[in-house]
Amino acid sequence: MHPIIEQEKRFGAPNYHPLPVVLARGEGVWLWDTDGKKYLDMMSAYSAVSQGHHHPRIVKALKDQADRLCVPSRAFHSERLAPLLEKLCKITGLDTALPMNTGAEAVETAIKAARRWGYTVKHIPKDKAEIIVGLNNFHGRTTAIISFSSEPLYREGFGPFVPGFVAVPFGDAKAVEKAITPNTAAVLMEPIQGEAGIIVPPEGYLKELQAICKKHNVLLILDEVQSGLGRTGKMFAFQHEIGVSGKDGPDGVILGKALGGGLLPVSAFVGKKELMDCFTPGSHGSTFGGNPLAAAVALEALAVLEDEHLVERSAEMGAYLLKKLRGLNSPLIREVRGRGLWAGVDIDPKKARARIVCEKLMARGVLSKETHETVVRLAPPLIINREEIDFAVAQLAAVLAEL
Ligand SMILES: *Cc1c(COP(=O)(O)O)cnc(C)c1O
């Protein structure tokens, strides 16, 4: 066994089960292990590296800012945060942004905002606010968030759980409407469920959700941590169905992952003013949230998305990837799902395990990771080109032929 893997196993908590590769360097869509072997990254850190590894512009922004000011805390104003907040409002069509670090923290922020709005604006009786979520959701790992997970693996042994959440089948707008009560503050959904296996809801789902939420005075909050910032071929996955503007869009959007440009954890909750104004000084915060180093990196990460037309690229290359995957015609594949550069190849568990497929892909120089036992997730950096996609799909075809 590689000595680094041995060391990690000895001193690290076993809460991950990584593929047996030790990475040392990354550049664009490529990664190198400690022996210098090269791999195509078809994972991009669950979408955190959409701009590609070690993007020269984002690395430069990080270095320049690191030489000036990094973490003054929000006890004071600092130069880079305000421009980032304005940019986040512009791209989401919303009014106000609140910066955090990890995706889970931004989800927690959204939950708090929704609850406060429920009490102060909607006048829900004290401690009765409910939030409707989708079955098989993934929104992170905090104790509040796993309280509304339906995945036993994420929950077992971690109770007691936080009340106030109601789960309904994903993709069924009528089920959401049925679950609404006078105490419902918000509907919280992923526009496409990522960890559940790249589950794309039926067409019209978000549009219907939006109409239902409006009708019942319930907030629509979308978790775009993984699906956002170009992953699905639009800036936000919800834009396949609903608009970007206060009137036509969601009431709140949660961002993370690619917002950090593959360098740092940067997240944010962005929402309508009446929702965000529920926060008062001291009611919520984060020591590192919105620090100038993170803000400089996030601003450059967003500028790179625009300047390199990565959203359009994701649409074009994603269509190419999905077409090639659907053309594989392997008896081991049950289904290919996806949108943009975000594909799930569902492997028939009677024929092979997704984990084995990923291990064999690794041996052939392609890195990916299974999700939910049966799905091979393919979500490369958005800068990937046709030849690189051809290479990845050829390796997958070869692996499936071997099994
Ligand atoms: C990854 C993810 C999160 C959590 O983000 P962390 O940075 O890991 O806390 C939340 N929501 C969705 C949809 C995600 O994919």
The ligand as a MOL file (V3000), in Angstrom:
LIG
                    3D

  0  0  0     0  0            999 V3000
M  V30 BEGIN CTAB
M  V30 COUNTS 15 15 0 0 0
M  V30 BEGIN ATOM
M  V30 1 C -22.0440 19.5430 -1.9180 0
M  V30 2 C -23.4230 20.0400 -1.6840 0
M  V30 3 C -23.7580 20.7200 -0.4950 0
M  V30 4 C -22.8080 20.8580 0.6530 0
M  V30 5 O -21.6630 21.5530 0.3500 0
M  V30 6 P -20.3680 21.4300 1.3130 0
M  V30 7 O -19.4440 22.4800 0.7760 0
M  V30 8 O -19.8460 20.0390 1.1520 0
M  V30 9 O -20.8320 21.7050 2.6910 0
M  V30 10 C -25.0280 21.2420 -0.3840 0
M  V30 11 N -25.9290 21.0860 -1.3660 0
M  V30 12 C -25.6560 20.4340 -2.5070 0
M  V30 13 C -26.7030 20.3110 -3.5630 0
M  V30 14 C -24.4010 19.8710 -2.7010 0
M  V30 15 O -24.1260 19.1840 -3.8090 0
M  V30 END ATOM
M  V30 BEGIN BOND
M  V30 1 1 1 2
M  V30 2 1 2 3
M  V30 3 2 2 14
M  V30 4 1 3 4
M  V30 5 2 3 10
M  V30 6 1 4 5
M  V30 7 1 5 6
M  V30 8 2 6 7
M  V30 9 1 6 8
M  V30 10 1 6 9
M  V30 11 1 10 11
M  V30 12 2 11 12
M  V30 13 1 12 13
M  V30 14 1 12 14
M  V30 15 1 14 15
M  V30 END BOND
M  V30 END CTAB
M  END
